Amino acid sequence: MKLTSNRKMMLLVLLAFLLPVILAKLALEFDWFNKAATNKGELLEPAPDLSALDSHNKWRILYRLPEQCDTVCDNALYSINQVWMALGREQHRAEPVVLVTELSDKARQDKLSDDSAIRLVNVKAEQISAVFKARATDGIFLVDTLNNVILHYPVAEQKQQAVLDSRNILADLRKLLKLSRIG
């Protein structure tokens, strides 16, 4: 009688350890829960490789200068500069970058070349199409130190909303910088 009691106890202890593992495995297999995401931008999968256009070992806040720089363009340029400035002591790990093509707004390009904080990269429009493929290139992108374009953020037409949206970029970039050991 004591032997069966010991077996029952051993079985209960074993079950107490195995049941949570089995339930966790089933929950992962059958997607019984919502996977949490803390990033505020749109995750790009697969991540386009930017090394054909620009190769640096820093995090980059990237924007493509359009043919006509309207209010959305002005808001994007303001946002990337403000996000970079808001990084404070982490500024050396990131940089604002603007891709300029032969079709880009020349007047705005000249004005940006006077700004020392934003780095201009001259590329061909076909190169941008090859990197981003069918994906739209409007908006702001975060690029990691391995040249992967990982997050996309749309740019609002109203300045107030663009400033509020730039907080999302800053939050994601700060989190990435905190977690990253490179760049």
C-alpha positions in Angstrom: 0.0 0.0 0.0 2.8 2.4 0.8 4.5 1.6 -2.6 1.4 2.7 -4.5 1.2 5.9 -2.4 4.8 6.7 -3.3 4.2 6.1 -7.0 1.2 8.4 -6.9 3.2 11.1 -5.2 6.1 10.7 -7.7 3.6 10.8 -10.6 2.0 14.0 -9.2 5.5 15.7 -8.8 6.5 14.7 -12.3 3.2 15.9 -13.7 3.6 19.3 -11.8 6.8 19.9 -13.7 5.9 18.5 -17.1 2.4 20.0 -17.5 3.5 23.7 -17.7 6.1 22.7 -20.3 3.6 20.8 -22.4 1.1 23.6 -22.2 3.7 26.2 -23.2 4.7 24.1 -26.2 1.1 23.7 -27.3 0.5 27.4 -26.8 3.4 28.2 -29.1 2.5 25.6 -31.7 -1.2 26.6 -32.0 -0.8 30.4 -31.5 -3.1 30.5 -28.4 -1.8 34.0 -27.5 -1.0 37.3 -29.1 2.7 37.8 -29.6 3.6 41.1 -28.0 5.4 43.7 -30.1 6.8 46.8 -28.6 8.0 48.5 -31.7 6.0 51.5 -32.9 7.1 51.4 -36.5 6.2 48.9 -39.2 8.6 46.0 -39.1 9.9 45.3 -42.6 10.2 41.6 -43.4 12.3 40.6 -45.2 14.5 43.6 -44.3 15.9 45.3 -47.4 19.7 45.4 -47.6 20.9 49.0 -47.9 24.6 48.1 -48.4 24.3 48.7 -52.2 23.3 52.4 -51.5 25.0 53.3 -48.2 27.3 51.3 -45.9 28.1 52.6 -42.5 28.5 51.1 -39.1 26.1 53.5 -37.4 22.4 53.4 -36.9 20.7 55.6 -39.5 17.4 57.5 -39.7 16.8 57.4 -43.4 14.6 59.5 -45.7 14.4 59.7 -49.5 14.2 63.2 -50.9 11.3 63.3 -53.3 11.0 65.3 -56.6 9.1 68.1 -54.9 9.7 68.8 -51.3 6.2 69.6 -49.9 5.0 69.9 -46.3 5.3 66.1 -45.8 8.9 66.3 -46.9 9.6 69.3 -44.7 8.0 67.4 -41.7 10.1 64.3 -42.4 13.4 66.3 -42.6 12.5 68.2 -39.4 11.6 64.9 -37.7 14.8 63.0 -38.6 16.9 65.9 -37.4 14.9 66.3 -34.2 15.1 62.6 -33.4 18.9 62.6 -33.9 19.3 65.7 -31.7 17.0 64.2 -29.0 19.4 61.2 -28.7 21.7 63.4 -26.7 24.9 61.5 -25.6 24.0 58.6 -28.0 24.2 60.9 -31.1 27.5 59.5 -32.1 25.9 56.0 -32.6 23.3 57.3 -35.1 23.0 59.7 -37.9 20.3 61.3 -40.1 20.7 60.3 -43.8 18.9 61.6 -46.8 19.0 59.7 -50.1 19.2 62.0 -53.0 18.5 61.0 -56.6 18.8 62.8 -59.9 15.1 63.5 -59.7 15.2 65.0 -56.2 14.3 68.6 -55.4 17.5 70.5 -56.2 16.6 73.6 -54.1 16.0 71.5 -51.0 19.1 69.5 -51.8 21.2 72.6 -51.8 19.7 73.8 -48.5 20.4 70.4 -46.9 24.0 70.4 -48.1 24.5 73.4 -45.9 23.2 71.5 -42.9 26.1 69.6 -41.3 24.0 67.3 -39.2 22.2 65.5 -42.1 24.4 63.4 -44.4 23.4 63.3 -48.1 23.9 60.2 -50.1 23.7 60.5 -53.9 22.2 57.4 -55.5 20.3 56.5 -58.7 16.5 56.1 -58.6 17.0 52.6 -60.1 19.2 51.6 -57.2 16.5 52.6 -54.7 14.0 50.6 -56.6 16.3 47.6 -56.6 16.8 47.7 -52.8 13.2 48.4 -51.8 11.7 46.3 -54.7 7.9 46.8 -54.7 7.8 48.5 -51.3 7.0 52.2 -51.1 9.9 54.5 -50.3 8.0 57.3 -48.8 8.3 57.8 -45.0 11.2 57.5 -42.6 13.2 54.3 -42.1 15.5 53.0 -39.4 18.6 51.2 -40.7 20.7 49.0 -38.4 24.5 48.8 -38.3 24.4 45.8 -40.6 22.7 47.8 -43.3 19.3 46.2 -42.8 16.3 48.5 -43.2 14.2 47.3 -40.3 11.5 49.8 -39.5 9.2 52.1 -41.5 7.3 55.2 -40.2 4.8 57.2 -42.2 5.1 61.0 -42.2 2.0 63.1 -41.3 1.1 66.2 -43.3 0.3 68.3 -40.2 3.4 69.4 -38.4 1.9 68.8 -34.9 1.2 65.2 -35.8 4.6 64.7 -37.4 6.2 65.9 -34.2 4.1 63.4 -32.1 5.0 60.6 -34.6 8.7 61.4 -34.3 8.4 60.4 -30.6 7.7 56.9 -31.8 10.8 56.9 -33.9 12.8 58.1 -31.0 11.4 55.5 -28.6 12.2 52.7 -31.0 15.7 54.0 -31.8 16.5 54.4 -28.1 15.4 50.9 -27.4 17.5 49.6 -30.3 20.5 51.5 -29.2 20.1 50.2 -25.7 19.9 46.6 -26.8 22.6 46.9 -29.5 26.2 46.4 -28.6 27.5 47.5 -32.0 27.2 50.9 -33.7 
